Amino acid sequence: MLEISSITVRFGGVVALNDVSARFDKPVNGIIGPNGAGKTTLMNVLSGFVQPSGGSVSRDGQDLLRLAPHRRAHWGLRRSFQKEEIADDLTVFENVLVQIDNSRTPMAEKRAEVERMLDLVGMAGRAGKIGADLSGFERRLTDVAKCMVGKPRVVMFDEPAGGMSVDESRELGALIRRIHAATGAQTLVIDHDVELIREVCEDTLVLDFGRRIAFGPTADVLADPKVKAAYLGTEEV
């Protein structure tokens, strides 16, 4: 279980996150909210890029805030950014292998793991293709494979469906749902695609102006009048 407790973040006089708490215990969880709600700030806290002024983050007894960003990655925290971090001059296989290049696992086992994950995301047949020649969707699939190697514990996606077609978003959603079974990792998804969140996330946290306004089963959260008013643009009653 990933537990976020009373996280507060201030940038000067601006309170970006205000006493936000949530217990994520499902394999796939969502975080939604309007622009500026604090979603990416919360992900930056989890990644170690932003230091909160108060609160705690723990997973299975490990206090993540006590770990430097690189140690969180070593512990098993993975993050995919809005813009995929794919090296144009490396092949798909090499882009994924780099993620675990420094581990002490024998090279044969590393290569076998990369092959398994590329097969799972549907990129095994394009393993030798260089990054510069990949389509946007192929880059995203390669990025997902990068997050799945090296025994991840928590995988975070920041707007992974941005710019995708409906079919691509649906395929991505099916892939995200398979991550837990393939790796044991818990997944957090930030996205403006409400249908993607509805399809893949069991629980969802909703932020607005840095505050938690709803948390729980995704269907219930999306039906909450406060959420509709803040995020979906309807009038609260």
VOGUBA-80026 format. One record per residue: residue in one letter; residue number from 1; x negated, y negated, z negated of N, C-alpha, C in turn. Coordinates in nm, 2 decimals. Last residue first. Layout:
<pts>
PT   res     n   n_east   n_north     n_up   ca_east   ca_north    ca_up   c_east   c_north     c_up
PT     A   NUM        X         Y        Z         X          Y        Z        X         Y        Z
...
</pts>
This chain:
<pts>
PT   res     n   n_east   n_north     n_up   ca_east   ca_north    ca_up   c_east   c_north     c_up
PT     V   237     2.46     -2.09     0.74      2.59      -2.11     0.68     2.59     -2.06     0.54
PT     E   236     2.23     -2.24     0.97      2.25      -2.16     0.85     2.39     -2.19     0.79
PT     E   235     2.23     -2.21     1.32      2.26      -2.30     1.20     2.29     -2.21     1.08
PT     T   234     1.94     -2.08     1.49      2.08      -2.09     1.47     2.11     -2.18     1.34
PT     G   233     1.67     -2.04     1.55      1.73      -2.16     1.60     1.88     -2.17     1.58
PT     L   232     1.52     -1.83     1.46      1.60      -1.80     1.58     1.68     -1.93     1.63
PT     Y   231     1.40     -1.94     1.23      1.32      -1.88     1.33     1.40     -1.86     1.46
PT     A   230     1.58     -2.06     1.05      1.44      -2.10     1.05     1.37     -2.06     1.18
PT     A   229     1.83     -1.93     1.09      1.82      -2.08     1.09     1.67     -2.13     1.11
PT     K   228     1.76     -1.67     1.07      1.82      -1.72     1.19     1.81     -1.87     1.20
PT     V   227     1.68     -1.67     0.80      1.58      -1.63     0.91     1.64     -1.68     1.04
PT     K   226     1.92     -1.72     0.67      1.80      -1.81     0.65     1.70     -1.79     0.76
PT     P   225     2.08     -1.51     0.74      2.11      -1.64     0.79     2.00     -1.74     0.78
PT     D   224     1.94     -1.20     0.84      1.95      -1.30     0.73     1.98     -1.44     0.79
PT     A   223     1.88     -1.02     1.04      2.02      -1.06     1.03     2.05     -1.17     0.92
PT     L   222     1.62     -0.97     1.00      1.66      -1.04     1.12     1.80     -1.09     1.12
PT     V   221     1.63     -0.83     0.76      1.57      -0.96     0.77     1.61     -1.04     0.89
PT     D   220     1.76     -0.59     0.84      1.82      -0.68     0.74     1.76     -0.82     0.75
PT     A   219     1.57     -0.49     1.02      1.70      -0.52     1.07     1.78     -0.61     0.97
PT     T   218     1.34     -0.46     0.85      1.34      -0.55     0.96     1.48     -0.59     1.01
PT     P   217     1.35     -0.46     0.50      1.38      -0.39     0.62     1.40     -0.48     0.74
PT     G   216     1.17     -0.75     0.38      1.24      -0.63     0.36     1.26     -0.55     0.49
PT     F   215     1.19     -1.09     0.31      1.10      -0.98     0.32     1.19     -0.85     0.29
PT     A   214     1.20     -1.45     0.35      1.27      -1.32     0.35     1.16     -1.21     0.36
PT     I   213     1.05     -1.67     0.30      1.19      -1.69     0.29     1.27     -1.56     0.31
PT     R   212     0.75     -1.78     0.17      0.83      -1.66     0.20     0.97     -1.69     0.19
PT     R   211     0.61     -2.08     0.31      0.68      -2.01     0.20     0.74     -1.88     0.25
PT     G   210     0.50     -2.23     0.51      0.41      -2.17     0.42     0.48     -2.09     0.31
PT     F   209     0.72     -2.29     0.67      0.66      -2.40     0.60     0.57     -2.34     0.49
PT     D   208     0.82     -1.96     0.64      0.86      -2.09     0.70     0.80     -2.20     0.61
PT     L   207     0.79     -1.61     0.71      0.74      -1.74     0.65     0.80     -1.86     0.72
PT     V   206     0.90     -1.29     0.65      0.93      -1.41     0.73     0.87     -1.53     0.65
PT     L   205     0.80     -0.96     0.70      0.79      -1.08     0.61     0.81     -1.20     0.70
PT     T   204     0.95     -0.64     0.74      0.91      -0.77     0.80     0.91     -0.88     0.70
PT     D   203     0.93     -0.29     0.80      0.95      -0.40     0.71     0.89     -0.53     0.77
PT     E   202     0.89     -0.15     1.04      0.99      -0.11     0.95     1.03     -0.22     0.85
PT     C   201     0.85     -0.25     1.38      0.82      -0.28     1.24     0.93     -0.23     1.14
PT     V   200     0.92     -0.20     1.64      0.81      -0.13     1.59     0.79     -0.14     1.44
PT     E   199     1.16     -0.33     1.72      1.14      -0.19     1.76     1.03     -0.12     1.68
PT     R   198     1.14     -0.59     1.61      1.26      -0.51     1.58     1.23     -0.36     1.61
PT     I   197     0.91     -0.68     1.74      0.91      -0.67     1.59     1.03     -0.57     1.55
PT     L   196     1.01     -0.68     2.00      0.89      -0.60     1.97     0.89     -0.57     1.82
PT     E   195     1.21     -0.87     1.97      1.25      -0.74     2.01     1.13     -0.64     1.98
PT     V   194     1.07     -1.11     1.92      1.15      -1.05     1.81     1.19     -0.90     1.85
PT     D   193     0.78     -1.22     1.98      0.87      -1.13     2.05     0.95     -1.05     1.94
PT     H   192     0.59     -1.35     1.83      0.71      -1.42     1.86     0.82     -1.34     1.93
PT     D   191     0.41     -1.16     1.58      0.45      -1.18     1.72     0.58     -1.27     1.73
PT     I   190     0.19     -0.97     1.40      0.25      -1.10     1.41     0.29     -1.12     1.56
PT     V   189     0.18     -0.67     1.23      0.20      -0.73     1.36     0.26     -0.87     1.34
PT     L   188    -0.02     -0.44     1.06      0.06      -0.56     1.05     0.06     -0.63     1.19
PT     T   187    -0.05     -0.09     0.98     -0.05      -0.20     1.08     0.03     -0.31     1.04
PT     Q   186    -0.26      0.15     0.83     -0.14       0.07     0.82    -0.15     -0.05     0.91
PT     A   185    -0.41      0.45     0.96     -0.41       0.31     0.93    -0.27      0.25     0.92
PT     G   184    -0.42      0.71     1.05     -0.38       0.69     0.91    -0.38      0.54     0.87
PT     T   183    -0.46      0.76     1.32     -0.58       0.71     1.24    -0.55      0.71     1.09
PT     A   182    -0.23      0.86     1.44     -0.36       0.89     1.50    -0.48      0.86     1.41
PT     A   181    -0.02      0.77     1.29     -0.04       0.91     1.31    -0.18      0.95     1.36
PT     H   180    -0.06      0.49     1.32     -0.07       0.55     1.19    -0.09      0.70     1.20
PT     I   179    -0.03      0.45     1.60     -0.16       0.42     1.54    -0.17      0.49     1.40
PT     R   178     0.21      0.46     1.73      0.13       0.59     1.72     0.00      0.57     1.64
PT     R   177     0.32      0.21     1.74      0.38       0.31     1.65     0.30      0.44     1.63
PT     I   176     0.16      0.10     1.94      0.14       0.06     1.80     0.21      0.15     1.70
PT     L   175     0.27      0.23     2.16      0.14       0.26     2.12     0.11      0.22     1.98
PT     A   174     0.52      0.11     2.17      0.52       0.26     2.15     0.38      0.30     2.11
PT     G   173     0.44     -0.15     2.22      0.51      -0.12     2.10     0.51      0.03     2.07
PT     L   172     0.33     -0.13     2.48      0.25      -0.17     2.37     0.31     -0.13     2.24
PT     E   171     0.57     -0.07     2.62      0.46       0.03     2.62     0.37      0.00     2.50
PT     R   170     0.70     -0.31     2.58      0.76      -0.19     2.54     0.66     -0.08     2.52
PT     S   169     0.53     -0.49     2.71      0.56      -0.51     2.57     0.62     -0.38     2.51
PT     E   168     0.56     -0.39     2.97      0.43      -0.38     2.91     0.44     -0.40     2.76
PT     D   167     0.83     -0.45     3.03      0.78      -0.31     3.03     0.65     -0.29     2.95
PT     V   166     0.82     -0.73     3.01      0.91      -0.65     2.92     0.86     -0.51     2.91
PT     S   165     0.48     -0.85     3.03      0.61      -0.82     3.09     0.69     -0.74     2.99
PT     M   164     0.29     -1.08     2.82      0.32      -0.95     2.88     0.46     -0.94     2.94
PT     G   163     0.23     -1.30     2.68      0.20      -1.30     2.82     0.24     -1.17     2.89
PT     G   162     0.17     -1.14     2.38      0.17      -1.26     2.45     0.14     -1.25     2.60
PT     A   161     0.16     -0.92     2.22      0.24      -0.91     2.34     0.25     -1.04     2.42
PT     P   160     0.01     -0.97     1.99     -0.05      -0.88     2.09     0.03     -0.88     2.22
PT     E   159    -0.01     -1.17     1.77      0.06      -1.19     1.90     0.01     -1.11     2.01
PT     D   158    -0.25     -1.01     1.61     -0.20      -1.15     1.62    -0.14     -1.17     1.76
PT     F   157    -0.26     -0.72     1.42     -0.24      -0.77     1.56    -0.18     -0.91     1.55
PT     M   156    -0.46     -0.53     1.21     -0.38      -0.65     1.22    -0.38     -0.70     1.37
PT     V   155    -0.49     -0.24     1.03     -0.51      -0.30     1.16    -0.41     -0.41     1.17
PT     V   154    -0.66     -0.07     0.77     -0.55      -0.18     0.80    -0.59     -0.24     0.94
PT     R   153    -0.84      0.13     0.81     -0.74       0.14     0.70    -0.62      0.05     0.72
PT     P   152    -1.02      0.32     1.07     -0.95       0.19     1.01    -0.85      0.22     0.90
PT     K   151    -1.24      0.49     1.17     -1.16       0.51     1.05    -1.10      0.39     0.99
PT     G   150    -1.35      0.43     1.42     -1.42       0.40     1.30    -1.34      0.41     1.17
PT     V   149    -1.09      0.29     1.64     -1.21       0.37     1.61    -1.27      0.33     1.48
PT     M   148    -0.89      0.11     1.67     -0.86       0.24     1.62    -0.98      0.33     1.59
PT     C   147    -0.97     -0.13     1.78     -0.92      -0.13     1.65    -0.90      0.00     1.59
PT     K   146    -1.03     -0.05     2.04     -1.14      -0.09     1.95    -1.10     -0.09     1.81
PT     A   145    -0.77      0.00     2.14     -0.87       0.12     2.12    -0.98      0.08     2.03
PT     V   144    -0.69     -0.26     2.16     -0.62      -0.17     2.07    -0.71     -0.05     2.04
PT     D   143    -0.86     -0.34     2.37     -0.87      -0.41     2.24    -0.80     -0.32     2.13
PT     T   142    -0.75     -0.19     2.58     -0.89      -0.17     2.53    -0.91     -0.23     2.40
PT     L   141    -0.50     -0.31     2.60     -0.51      -0.17     2.56    -0.65     -0.13     2.51
PT     R   140    -0.58     -0.57     2.68     -0.51      -0.55     2.55    -0.52     -0.40     2.50
PT     R   139    -0.69     -0.52     2.92     -0.78      -0.58     2.82    -0.71     -0.55     2.68
PT     E   138    -0.47     -0.43     3.06     -0.58      -0.33     3.04    -0.67     -0.39     2.93
PT     F   137    -0.32     -0.67     3.07     -0.27      -0.56     2.99    -0.38     -0.45     2.96
PT     G   136    -0.49     -0.82     3.23     -0.46      -0.87     3.10    -0.41     -0.75     3.01
PT     S   135    -0.72     -0.60     3.41     -0.60      -0.69     3.40    -0.58     -0.73     3.26
PT     L   134    -1.08     -0.60     3.45     -0.95      -0.55     3.38    -0.84     -0.65     3.40
PT     D   133    -1.32     -0.68     3.54     -1.23      -0.63     3.64    -1.09     -0.58     3.58
PT     A   132    -1.47     -0.75     3.32     -1.44      -0.85     3.41    -1.33     -0.81     3.51
PT     G   131    -1.53     -0.50     3.20     -1.43      -0.59     3.14    -1.39     -0.69     3.24
PT     I   130    -1.55     -0.22     3.43     -1.61      -0.33     3.35    -1.50     -0.43     3.31
PT     K   129    -1.47      0.12     3.40     -1.44      -0.01     3.46    -1.49     -0.12     3.37
PT     G   128    -1.49      0.37     3.28     -1.61       0.31     3.35    -1.59      0.18     3.41
PT     A   127    -1.23      0.43     3.19     -1.34       0.41     3.09    -1.46      0.35     3.15
PT     R   126    -1.00      0.48     3.31     -1.06       0.36     3.35    -1.18      0.32     3.25
PT     G   125    -0.89      0.71     3.20     -0.92       0.71     3.35    -0.99      0.58     3.40
PT     A   124    -0.83      0.62     2.94     -0.94       0.72     2.97    -0.98      0.72     3.11
PT     M   123    -0.63      0.46     2.86     -0.74       0.40     2.94    -0.85      0.49     2.97
PT     G   122    -0.42      0.52     2.69     -0.40       0.53     2.83    -0.51      0.47     2.92
PT     V   121    -0.47      0.55     2.42     -0.41       0.42     2.47    -0.39      0.42     2.62
PT     L   120    -0.57      0.81     2.41     -0.44       0.78     2.34    -0.38      0.65     2.39
PT     D   119    -0.81      0.79     2.55     -0.70       0.87     2.60    -0.57      0.84     2.54
PT     L   118    -0.94      0.62     2.38     -0.91       0.57     2.51    -0.80      0.66     2.58
PT     M   117    -0.96      0.80     2.16     -0.88       0.68     2.15    -0.85      0.61     2.29
PT     R   116    -1.13      1.00     2.26     -1.00       1.03     2.21    -0.91      0.91     2.21
PT     E   115    -1.36      0.85     2.33     -1.29       0.92     2.43    -1.15      0.95     2.39
PT     V   114    -1.44      0.77     2.07     -1.41       0.67     2.17    -1.32      0.74     2.28
PT     E   113    -1.50      1.03     1.97     -1.40       0.95     1.91    -1.35      0.84     2.01
PT     A   112    -1.72      1.10     2.13     -1.60       1.18     2.13    -1.48      1.11     2.07
PT     R   111    -1.90      0.91     2.05     -1.86       0.92     2.19    -1.73      1.00     2.20
PT     K   110    -1.94      0.98     1.78     -1.89       0.85     1.82    -1.83      0.85     1.96
PT     E   109    -2.05      1.24     1.81     -1.92       1.22     1.75    -1.86      1.09     1.78
PT     A   108    -2.29      1.18     1.93     -2.20       1.27     2.00    -2.06      1.25     1.94
PT     M   107    -2.42      1.02     1.74     -2.37       0.96     1.86    -2.27      1.05     1.93
PT     P   106    -2.31      1.06     1.39     -2.39       1.11     1.51    -2.33      1.05     1.64
PT     T   105    -2.25      0.78     1.19     -2.20       0.89     1.26    -2.29      0.93     1.37
PT     R   104    -2.32      0.54     1.08     -2.42       0.65     1.07    -2.37      0.78     1.13
PT     S   103    -2.24      0.25     1.29     -2.21       0.35     1.19    -2.31      0.46     1.19
PT     N   102    -2.29      0.07     1.48     -2.38       0.06     1.37    -2.35      0.17     1.26
PT     D   101    -2.09      0.11     1.68     -2.23       0.13     1.71    -2.32      0.14     1.59
PT     I   100    -1.83      0.07     1.68     -1.88       0.17     1.58    -2.03      0.20     1.60
PT     Q    99    -1.79     -0.11     1.88     -1.72      -0.13     1.75    -1.78     -0.04     1.64
PT     V    98    -1.91     -0.02     2.10     -1.98      -0.12     2.03    -1.92     -0.14     1.89
PT     L    97    -1.71      0.15     2.21     -1.83       0.21     2.14    -1.90      0.11     2.06
PT     V    96    -1.55     -0.04     2.35     -1.50       0.03     2.23    -1.61      0.09     2.15
PT     N    95    -1.72     -0.12     2.55     -1.66      -0.22     2.47    -1.60     -0.16     2.34
PT     E    94    -1.79      0.12     2.68     -1.89       0.05     2.60    -1.83     -0.06     2.51
PT     F    93    -1.55      0.18     2.81     -1.61       0.27     2.71    -1.71      0.20     2.62
PT     V    92    -1.52     -0.04     2.98     -1.42      -0.02     2.88    -1.48      0.07     2.77
PT     T    91    -1.85     -0.19     3.02     -1.74      -0.11     3.06    -1.64     -0.10     2.94
PT     L    90    -1.95     -0.54     3.00     -1.95      -0.40     2.95    -1.84     -0.32     3.01
PT     D    89    -1.91     -0.80     3.08     -2.02      -0.73     3.14    -2.04     -0.58     3.09
PT     D    88    -1.70     -0.90     2.93     -1.68      -0.89     3.07    -1.79     -0.80     3.14
PT     A    87    -1.59     -0.78     2.62     -1.71      -0.83     2.69    -1.69     -0.80     2.84
PT     I    86    -1.30     -0.89     2.46     -1.36      -0.79     2.55    -1.48     -0.85     2.63
PT     E    85    -1.09     -0.98     2.26     -1.24      -0.99     2.25    -1.30     -0.88     2.33
PT     E    84    -0.80     -1.14     2.37     -0.87      -1.01     2.34    -1.02     -1.04     2.35
PT     K    83    -0.64     -1.38     2.19     -0.72      -1.36     2.31    -0.81     -1.24     2.28
PT     Q    82    -0.54     -1.32     1.94     -0.44      -1.36     2.05    -0.51     -1.34     2.18
PT     F    81    -0.72     -1.04     1.80     -0.69      -1.18     1.81    -0.59     -1.20     1.93
PT     S    80    -0.71     -0.78     1.58     -0.70      -0.81     1.72    -0.65     -0.96     1.73
PT     R    79    -0.90     -0.63     1.32     -0.81      -0.74     1.36    -0.82     -0.76     1.51
PT     R    78    -0.94     -0.41     1.05     -0.95      -0.44     1.19    -0.85     -0.55     1.23
PT     L    77    -1.10     -0.28     0.77     -1.00      -0.38     0.82    -1.04     -0.41     0.96
PT     G    76    -1.27     -0.10     0.65     -1.17      -0.05     0.74    -1.07     -0.15     0.78
PT     W    75    -1.52     -0.17     0.53     -1.42      -0.10     0.45    -1.31     -0.03     0.54
PT     H    74    -1.63     -0.32     0.74     -1.69      -0.19     0.71    -1.59     -0.10     0.62
PT     A    73    -1.46     -0.54     0.72     -1.46      -0.46     0.84    -1.52     -0.32     0.82
PT     R    72    -1.53     -0.62     0.47     -1.39      -0.58     0.49    -1.39     -0.50     0.62
PT     R    71    -1.79     -0.70     0.52     -1.77      -0.58     0.43    -1.63     -0.53     0.44
PT     H    70    -1.76     -0.92     0.67     -1.82      -0.80     0.74    -1.80     -0.68     0.65
PT     P    69    -1.63     -1.10     0.48     -1.56      -1.05     0.60    -1.63     -0.93     0.66
PT     A    68    -1.69     -0.98     0.14     -1.72      -1.07     0.25    -1.66     -1.01     0.38
PT     L    67    -1.45     -0.90    -0.11     -1.54      -0.85    -0.01    -1.57     -0.96     0.10
PT     R    66    -1.26     -0.99    -0.28     -1.40      -0.99    -0.33    -1.50     -0.94    -0.23
PT     L    65    -1.03     -0.96    -0.15     -1.08      -1.09    -0.15    -1.22     -1.10    -0.21
PT     L    64    -0.96     -0.69    -0.18     -1.02      -0.73    -0.06    -1.08     -0.87    -0.06
PT     D    63    -0.99     -0.47    -0.42     -0.97      -0.61    -0.41    -1.04     -0.67    -0.29
PT     Q    62    -0.85     -0.15    -0.40     -0.96      -0.24    -0.35    -0.92     -0.38    -0.35
PT     G    61    -0.62     -0.01    -0.46     -0.71      -0.04    -0.57    -0.83     -0.13    -0.53
PT     D    60    -0.49     -0.01    -0.21     -0.53       0.12    -0.28    -0.64      0.09    -0.38
PT     R    59    -0.56     -0.33    -0.16     -0.51      -0.21    -0.09    -0.57     -0.09    -0.16
PT     S    58    -0.49     -0.67    -0.23     -0.55      -0.54    -0.27    -0.48     -0.43    -0.18
PT     V    57    -0.53     -1.01    -0.30     -0.49      -0.91    -0.19    -0.56     -0.78    -0.23
PT     S    56    -0.41     -1.29    -0.49     -0.49      -1.17    -0.47    -0.44     -1.09    -0.36
PT     G    55    -0.43     -1.64    -0.60     -0.36      -1.52    -0.55    -0.46     -1.41    -0.53
PT     G    54    -0.56     -1.95    -0.46     -0.50      -1.87    -0.57    -0.44     -1.75    -0.51
PT     S    53    -0.68     -2.06    -0.25     -0.70      -2.13    -0.38    -0.64     -2.05    -0.50
PT     P    52    -0.84     -1.84    -0.02     -0.72      -1.90    -0.08    -0.76     -1.97    -0.21
PT     Q    51    -1.05     -1.89     0.25     -1.05      -1.86     0.11    -0.93     -1.92     0.04
PT     V    50    -1.05     -1.75     0.57     -1.00      -1.86     0.49    -0.99     -1.81     0.34
PT     F    49    -1.16     -1.52     0.67     -1.20      -1.65     0.73    -1.15     -1.77     0.65
PT     G    48    -1.07     -1.28     0.57     -1.19      -1.34     0.51    -1.23     -1.47     0.57
PT     S    47    -0.85     -1.15     0.66     -0.97      -1.13     0.74    -1.09     -1.18     0.66
PT     L    46    -0.65     -1.25     0.49     -0.68      -1.11     0.49    -0.81     -1.08     0.55
PT     V    45    -0.67     -1.52     0.58     -0.70      -1.49     0.44    -0.73     -1.34     0.43
PT     N    44    -0.58     -1.49     0.84     -0.71      -1.54     0.82    -0.76     -1.51     0.67
PT     M    43    -0.31     -1.42     0.79     -0.40      -1.32     0.86    -0.55     -1.36     0.84
PT     L    42    -0.23     -1.66     0.69     -0.23      -1.55     0.61    -0.32     -1.44     0.66
PT     T    41    -0.26     -1.82     0.92     -0.34      -1.85     0.80    -0.34     -1.73     0.71
PT     T    40    -0.07     -1.71     1.09     -0.21      -1.69     1.12    -0.30     -1.72     1.00
PT     K    39     0.16     -1.80     0.94      0.14      -1.66     0.98    -0.01     -1.63     1.00
PT     G    38     0.25     -2.05     0.88      0.15      -2.00     0.80     0.11     -1.85     0.83
PT     A    37     0.42     -2.19     1.05      0.48      -2.13     0.93     0.37     -2.08     0.83
PT     G    36     0.35     -2.29     1.29      0.31      -2.37     1.18     0.36     -2.31     1.05
PT     N    35     0.64     -2.17     1.46      0.50      -2.22     1.47     0.47     -2.31     1.35
PT     P    34     0.84     -1.95     1.25      0.82      -2.05     1.36     0.67     -2.10     1.36
PT     G    33     0.78     -1.60     1.19      0.81      -1.73     1.15     0.78     -1.83     1.26
PT     I    32     0.67     -1.27     1.08      0.72      -1.37     1.17     0.75     -1.50     1.11
PT     I    31     0.51     -0.97     1.06      0.51      -1.11     1.00     0.56     -1.20     1.10
PT     G    30     0.58     -0.62     1.00      0.58      -0.74     1.08     0.57     -0.87     1.00
PT     N    29     0.43     -0.29     0.99      0.50      -0.41     0.92     0.49     -0.53     1.01
PT     V    28     0.41      0.05     0.98      0.40      -0.07     1.06     0.49     -0.18     1.00
PT     P    27     0.41      0.22     0.75      0.31       0.23     0.84     0.29      0.11     0.93
PT     K    26     0.49      0.04     0.44      0.53       0.11     0.56     0.41      0.12     0.66
PT     D    25     0.43     -0.13     0.24      0.40       0.01     0.21     0.45      0.10     0.33
PT     F    24     0.34     -0.44     0.13      0.36      -0.36     0.26     0.33     -0.22     0.23
PT     R    23     0.47     -0.67    -0.07      0.41      -0.54    -0.08     0.44     -0.46     0.05
PT     A    22     0.40     -1.02    -0.11      0.47      -0.91    -0.03     0.39     -0.78    -0.06
PT     S    21     0.40     -1.37    -0.16      0.38      -1.24    -0.21     0.46     -1.14    -0.12
PT     V    20     0.27     -1.70    -0.17      0.33      -1.59    -0.09     0.30     -1.46    -0.15
PT     D    19     0.23     -1.97    -0.26      0.27      -1.86    -0.35     0.34     -1.75    -0.28
PT     N    18     0.22     -2.11     0.03      0.26      -2.15    -0.10     0.32     -2.03    -0.18
PT     L    17     0.00     -2.22     0.27      0.07      -2.10     0.21     0.10     -2.14     0.07
PT     A    16    -0.07     -2.48     0.32     -0.04      -2.40     0.43     0.03     -2.27     0.39
PT     V    15    -0.03     -2.79     0.21     -0.02      -2.66     0.15     0.02     -2.56     0.27
PT     V    14    -0.25     -3.06     0.25     -0.15      -2.97     0.31    -0.15     -2.84     0.25
PT     G    13    -0.46     -3.21     0.15     -0.33      -3.23     0.09    -0.22     -3.14     0.15
PT     G    12    -0.69     -2.97     0.23     -0.67      -3.10     0.18    -0.54     -3.12     0.11
PT     F    11    -0.52     -2.70     0.26     -0.62      -2.77     0.35    -0.60     -2.92     0.32
PT     R    10    -0.46     -2.43     0.06     -0.45      -2.57     0.08    -0.56     -2.62     0.17
PT     V     9    -0.28     -2.14    -0.01     -0.39      -2.20     0.06    -0.36     -2.34     0.08
PT     T     8    -0.20     -1.87    -0.22     -0.18      -2.01    -0.19    -0.30     -2.06    -0.12
PT     I     7    -0.04     -1.57    -0.30     -0.14      -1.63    -0.22    -0.10     -1.78    -0.19
PT     S     6     0.10     -1.38    -0.47      0.09      -1.53    -0.50    -0.03     -1.60    -0.42
PT     S     5    -0.03     -1.10    -0.33      0.03      -1.15    -0.45    -0.01     -1.30    -0.47
PT     I     4     0.00     -0.83    -0.13     -0.04      -0.97    -0.13     0.04     -1.03    -0.24
PT     E     3    -0.10     -0.50    -0.09     -0.02      -0.59    -0.18    -0.08     -0.73    -0.17
PT     L     2    -0.06     -0.22     0.09     -0.12      -0.35     0.09    -0.04     -0.45     0.01
PT     M     1    -0.08      0.12     0.00      0.00       0.00     0.00    -0.09     -0.12     0.00
</pts>
